[in-house]
């Protein structure tokens, strides 16, 4: 059986990255790391036995590599997931929900990876569009259970789903549960030999800092918001940079260090203006006035 013409290398790499596995992790017990690199470059192809074992480790059906590629729809599925990610960054949950309703009966999205992605984001939409926390948590748990085995270390994708659960708990006011889940996600993330998307660190650190502030645990919150700022600087990443400066400034003000807090809030405003996010810059200025008014 030939894999030539099936875009096999691209599918293998995308699925591996989707699952949060390194070349070394995927290769273990199957072949060498160099083999995986060559498979993904289509410099050579795996045997049937190797392909079967890779499908098992990636938790996809054996025909995942053929059904998608042979119908030339794999790029379509990736395009849909990227569009959902874009709308999530913009907090446009109505647009995400519209896509989910359109695609949930598409046979392409019955494959485990894509189906999990849809259920995960359906869970997010359930909370932000319907305000239904329990339905949201149930859907996120369902998405997590599609791939995660009890006691096993989590993949990067699974940690992202767990982080979404923590964020929902935070936003619905279950702060102690949120802190517990954020800590679990953080611990799981530190166990990964390599993180494909560094933004996940920032989502966890920012969410944890927010939850701790709401619990009036400002010193603890400051630890994580400061770590987030350091991570942004180290990675040269502007994602959540302004929000983390805002959170840090708020913590300092709550701790009675008004001047230092104001300094961080003003930096947050500057960052949001550089990002051309005038709405957030204005919100921070308004919040700064409220916070300092009663100090």
C-alpha positions as CSV (number, residue, x, y, z in Angstrom):
1,X,0.0,0.0,0.0
2,X,1.5,3.4,-1.0
3,X,1.0,6.6,1.0
4,X,2.3,8.7,-1.9
5,X,-0.2,11.4,-2.8
6,X,-2.0,11.4,0.5
7,X,-0.3,14.3,2.1
8,X,0.7,11.8,4.7
9,X,3.6,13.7,6.2
10,X,1.6,16.9,6.7
11,X,-1.3,14.9,8.3
12,X,1.1,13.0,10.6
13,X,2.8,16.1,11.8
14,X,-0.4,18.1,12.3
15,X,-2.0,15.2,14.2
16,X,1.1,14.8,16.4
17,X,1.3,18.5,17.2
18,X,-2.5,18.5,17.8
19,X,-1.9,15.8,20.4
20,X,1.0,17.6,22.0
21,X,3.5,14.9,21.3
22,X,7.2,15.5,20.4
23,X,8.8,13.4,17.7
24,X,10.6,11.4,20.4
25,X,7.4,10.7,22.3
26,X,5.7,9.4,19.1
27,X,8.6,7.4,18.1
28,X,9.0,5.5,21.4
29,X,8.4,1.8,21.0
30,X,7.7,2.3,17.3
31,X,10.7,3.6,15.4
32,X,13.4,6.2,15.8
33,X,13.0,9.9,16.2
34,X,14.8,10.3,12.8
35,X,12.2,8.0,11.2
36,X,9.4,10.3,12.4
37,X,11.2,13.3,11.0
38,X,11.6,11.6,7.7
39,X,7.9,10.4,7.7
40,X,6.7,14.0,8.2
41,X,9.0,15.2,5.4
42,X,7.8,12.3,3.3
43,X,11.4,11.3,2.7
44,X,10.2,7.7,3.5
45,X,7.0,6.0,4.7
46,X,6.2,3.8,7.6
47,X,5.3,0.1,7.4
48,X,1.7,-1.0,8.1
49,X,2.8,-2.1,11.6
50,X,4.4,1.2,12.3
51,X,1.4,3.1,11.0
52,X,-1.0,1.1,13.1
53,X,1.1,1.7,16.2
54,X,1.3,5.5,15.5
55,X,-2.5,5.6,15.0
56,X,-3.0,3.9,18.3
57,X,-0.6,6.3,20.1
58,X,-2.2,9.3,18.5
59,X,-5.6,7.9,19.4
60,X,-7.0,8.1,15.9
61,X,-8.6,5.6,13.7
62,X,-6.2,3.8,11.3
63,X,-8.0,5.2,8.3
64,X,-7.6,8.8,9.7
65,X,-4.5,9.1,7.4
66,X,-6.5,8.0,4.3
67,X,-10.1,9.2,4.6
68,X,-9.1,12.8,5.3
69,X,-6.3,13.1,2.8
70,X,-7.9,11.1,0.0
71,X,-10.9,13.3,-0.1
72,X,-8.7,16.5,0.1
73,X,-10.7,17.8,3.1
74,X,-8.0,17.7,5.7
75,X,-7.0,21.3,5.0
76,X,-10.6,22.3,5.3
77,X,-10.8,20.8,8.8
78,X,-7.6,22.6,9.8
79,X,-9.0,25.8,8.4
80,X,-12.2,25.4,10.5
81,X,-10.2,24.8,13.7
82,X,-8.0,27.9,13.0
83,X,-11.1,30.0,12.3
84,X,-12.6,28.9,15.7
85,X,-9.3,29.8,17.4
86,X,-9.4,33.2,15.8
87,X,-13.0,33.9,17.0
88,X,-12.0,32.6,20.5
89,X,-9.2,35.2,20.7
90,X,-11.9,37.8,19.7
91,X,-14.3,36.3,22.3
92,X,-16.9,36.0,19.5
93,X,-18.7,32.9,20.9
94,X,-21.7,33.4,18.7
95,X,-19.5,33.0,15.6
96,X,-17.9,29.9,17.1
97,X,-21.3,28.4,17.9
98,X,-22.5,29.0,14.4
99,X,-19.5,27.1,13.0
100,X,-20.0,24.2,15.5
101,X,-23.7,23.9,14.5
102,X,-22.7,23.8,10.9
103,X,-19.9,21.2,11.2
104,X,-21.0,18.9,14.0
105,X,-22.7,16.5,11.5
106,X,-19.9,16.7,9.0
107,X,-18.3,13.1,8.8
108,X,-14.9,14.7,8.8
109,X,-15.5,16.0,12.3
110,X,-16.3,12.5,13.6
111,X,-12.6,11.8,13.7
112,X,-11.5,11.9,17.4
113,X,-9.2,14.9,17.2
114,X,-11.6,17.1,15.3
115,X,-14.7,15.9,17.2
116,X,-12.9,16.6,20.5
117,X,-12.1,20.1,19.3
118,X,-15.7,20.8,18.5
119,X,-17.1,19.4,21.8
120,X,-14.4,21.4,23.7
121,X,-15.5,24.7,22.1
122,X,-19.2,23.8,22.4
123,X,-18.6,23.6,26.1
124,X,-17.0,27.0,26.1
125,X,-20.0,28.5,24.1
126,X,-22.5,26.9,26.5
127,X,-21.3,29.0,29.3
128,X,-20.7,32.3,27.5
129,X,-23.8,32.2,25.4
130,X,-26.2,30.4,27.6
131,X,-24.7,30.9,31.1
132,X,-25.1,27.2,31.7
133,X,-22.1,26.3,33.9
134,X,-23.0,22.7,34.5
135,X,-23.6,22.0,30.8
136,X,-20.3,23.6,30.0
137,X,-18.3,21.6,32.5
138,X,-20.1,18.4,31.4
139,X,-19.1,19.0,27.7
140,X,-15.5,19.9,28.6
141,X,-15.3,16.7,30.7
142,X,-16.7,14.8,27.8
143,X,-14.1,16.3,25.5
144,X,-11.3,15.5,28.0
145,X,-12.5,11.9,28.4
146,X,-12.3,11.3,24.7
147,X,-8.5,10.9,24.9
148,X,-7.4,11.1,28.5
149,X,-6.8,7.9,30.4
150,X,-7.0,8.0,34.2
151,X,-3.6,8.4,36.0
152,X,-1.9,9.1,32.6
153,X,0.0,12.3,32.1
154,X,-1.9,14.8,30.0
155,X,-1.1,15.9,26.5
156,X,-1.0,19.6,25.7
157,X,-4.4,19.5,24.1
158,X,-5.9,17.9,27.3
159,X,-4.2,20.5,29.5
160,X,-5.8,23.2,27.3
161,X,-9.2,21.6,27.9
162,X,-8.6,21.4,31.7
163,X,-7.6,25.1,31.6
164,X,-10.9,26.0,29.9
165,X,-12.7,24.2,32.8
166,X,-10.7,26.2,35.3
167,X,-11.6,29.5,33.4
168,X,-15.3,28.6,33.4
169,X,-15.2,27.8,37.2
170,X,-13.4,31.2,37.8
171,X,-15.8,33.2,35.7
172,X,-18.8,31.5,37.4
173,X,-17.5,32.3,40.9
174,X,-16.3,28.8,41.9
175,X,-12.9,30.3,42.8
176,X,-11.5,27.6,45.0
177,X,-12.3,25.0,42.4
178,X,-10.8,27.2,39.7
179,X,-7.5,27.6,41.7
180,X,-7.4,23.8,42.1
181,X,-7.8,23.2,38.4
182,X,-5.3,25.9,37.4
183,X,-2.7,24.4,39.7
184,X,-3.4,20.9,38.2
185,X,-3.0,22.3,34.7
186,X,0.2,24.1,35.7
187,X,1.7,20.9,37.2
188,X,0.7,18.8,34.2
189,X,2.3,21.4,31.9
190,X,5.6,21.3,33.7
191,X,5.7,17.6,33.1
192,X,5.7,18.0,29.3
193,X,9.2,17.7,27.7
194,X,8.2,20.4,25.2
195,X,5.3,22.8,24.8
196,X,4.2,23.5,21.3
197,X,2.1,26.6,22.1
198,X,3.7,28.9,24.8
199,X,0.5,30.8,25.1
200,X,-1.0,28.1,27.3
201,X,1.5,29.0,30.1
202,X,0.1,32.6,30.0
203,X,-3.5,31.5,30.0
204,X,-2.9,29.4,33.1
205,X,-0.8,32.0,34.9
206,X,-3.2,34.9,34.1
207,X,-6.3,32.8,35.1
208,X,-4.7,31.7,38.3
209,X,-3.7,35.3,39.2
210,X,-7.2,36.5,38.6
211,X,-8.8,33.8,40.7
212,X,-6.4,34.4,43.6
213,X,-7.0,38.1,43.5
214,X,-10.8,37.5,43.7
215,X,-10.1,35.4,46.8
216,X,-8.1,38.4,48.1
217,X,-4.9,36.4,48.1
218,X,-3.0,39.2,46.6
219,X,0.5,38.1,47.5
220,X,0.0,34.7,45.8
221,X,-1.7,36.3,42.8
222,X,1.3,38.6,42.4
223,X,3.6,35.6,42.1
224,X,1.7,34.3,39.1
225,X,1.0,37.6,37.4
226,X,4.8,38.5,37.7
227,X,5.7,35.0,36.3
228,X,3.4,35.7,33.4
229,X,5.1,39.1,32.6
230,X,8.5,37.4,32.8
231,X,7.3,34.7,30.4
232,X,6.0,37.3,27.9
233,X,9.4,39.0,28.0
234,X,11.4,35.8,27.7
235,X,9.2,34.5,24.8
236,X,8.9,38.0,23.2
237,X,5.2,37.4,23.2
238,X,2.6,40.2,23.6
239,X,-0.2,37.7,24.3
240,X,-2.0,38.8,27.6
241,X,1.0,41.1,28.2
242,X,-1.3,44.1,29.0
243,X,-3.7,42.0,31.1
244,X,-0.8,40.7,33.2
245,X,0.5,44.2,33.8
246,X,-3.0,45.3,34.8
247,X,-3.4,42.3,37.2
248,X,0.0,43.0,38.8
249,X,-0.8,46.7,39.2
250,X,-4.2,45.9,40.8
251,X,-2.5,43.5,43.3
252,X,0.0,46.1,44.3
253,X,-2.8,48.6,44.9
254,X,-4.7,46.1,47.0
255,X,-1.6,45.5,49.0
256,X,-1.3,49.2,49.8
257,X,1.5,49.9,47.3
258,X,-0.3,52.5,45.3
259,X,2.6,54.1,43.5
260,X,4.0,50.8,42.3
261,X,0.5,49.7,41.3
262,X,-0.1,52.9,39.4
263,X,3.2,52.3,37.5
264,X,2.1,48.9,36.4
265,X,-1.4,50.1,35.4
266,X,0.0,52.9,33.3
267,X,2.3,50.4,31.5
268,X,-0.8,48.3,30.9
269,X,-2.5,51.3,29.2
270,X,0.7,51.8,27.1
271,X,0.7,48.2,26.0
272,X,-2.9,48.2,25.0
273,X,-2.4,51.4,23.0
274,X,0.6,49.8,21.2
275,X,-1.7,46.9,20.4
276,X,-4.3,49.4,19.1
277,X,-6.7,48.1,21.7
278,X,-8.2,51.5,22.7
279,X,-11.2,49.8,24.4
280,X,-9.0,47.9,26.9
281,X,-6.8,51.0,27.4
282,X,-9.8,53.0,28.4
283,X,-11.2,50.3,30.7
284,X,-7.9,50.1,32.5
285,X,-7.8,54.0,32.9
286,X,-11.3,53.9,34.3
287,X,-10.5,51.0,36.7
288,X,-7.3,52.8,37.8
289,X,-9.3,55.8,38.8
290,X,-11.8,53.6,40.8
291,X,-9.0,51.7,42.6
292,X,-7.0,54.8,43.5
293,X,-10.0,56.8,44.5
294,X,-10.5,54.9,47.8
295,X,-6.8,54.4,48.6
